[in-house]
Amino acid sequence: EALHKPLHPAKLPLVTARSLLIALICISFCPVQPLINVFGCAYFALGHLVWKNQLLYVYEPAYHGFGLMWPRIANRLMGALIVF
């Protein structure tokens, strides 16, 4: 029953920010400790399965962004990589 609980559209920015943070941590600390990539890959593989289920069977979109958020995400990720 918990797998079929719809994701509220207001939580989407939080999920995106958390995924960006984990990607940044994995990329930043990879030279120091390569084992972190295993956990990062496991996180994103499990996340892929969960999001696939959510988007196909559960999620009811309130609006369509048509990719307008992608430039912001890409700029923040590149900026964070430059800082580190």
N, C-alpha and C positions, 0 to 999 in steps of 0.2 A: 504494500500500500504506500510506503514511503517513496518508492521509486516512481510512482505515478502522480506525485504531488506537483502541480504546475509551478514553474519558476515565475515569480513576479517580475515584470519588466524593470522595476526600480532596482533590483539586485544585480542587473546585468553590468553596470559600471564597477561594482565591487568585485564581481567574478573576473572581469577583464583586468582590473588593477592587480588582483592577487596573482593571476597568471603571468602578467608582465613582471611582477616582483620575483616570482620563482624563476622565470626565464633569465632575468638579469643576475640573480644569485648563481644560477648554474653556469652561466657564461663567465661571470667574474671570478668564481672560485675554482674553475676547471683546471687552470695551471697549478694551483696549490694542492688540490686534492681531486684527482680524476675520478674517484669513486662517487663523487656527488652527481656525476652525469647519469649514473645508473638510477639513482633516486629521482632525478629530474625526468628521465625518460619514462620511468614507471608512473610518475605523477601525471605526465601528459598523455600516456597511453590509457591510463584509467580514466582520465578526464575526457579523452576522446570517446570512449565507450559510453560514459554517462551522458555527455552532450549529444551524442548521436541518438540515444534513446529519448532524451528530453526533446530534441528538435523534431524527431520523426513522429513521436506518439503522444507527447504530453504538452509541449509548449504551445501556447496560443499567442502569437505576436500581436501587440497592441498597435504597432506602427512598423514601417520599414524604413531603415536608414539609408538603403541603397549604397552602402559603403562609405558614407560620409565620415564615419569615425576612424577609418583606416589611416588617413594622413596624420591625425593626432597621435594615434598609437605608434605609428612608425617614427614620427619625430621624437616622441618621448623616449622610445627605446634607443634610438640612435644617440640622443642627447645623454642618456644615462650611460651608454657604453663609452662615450667620449669622456665623461667625467671620471669613470673608473679606468 
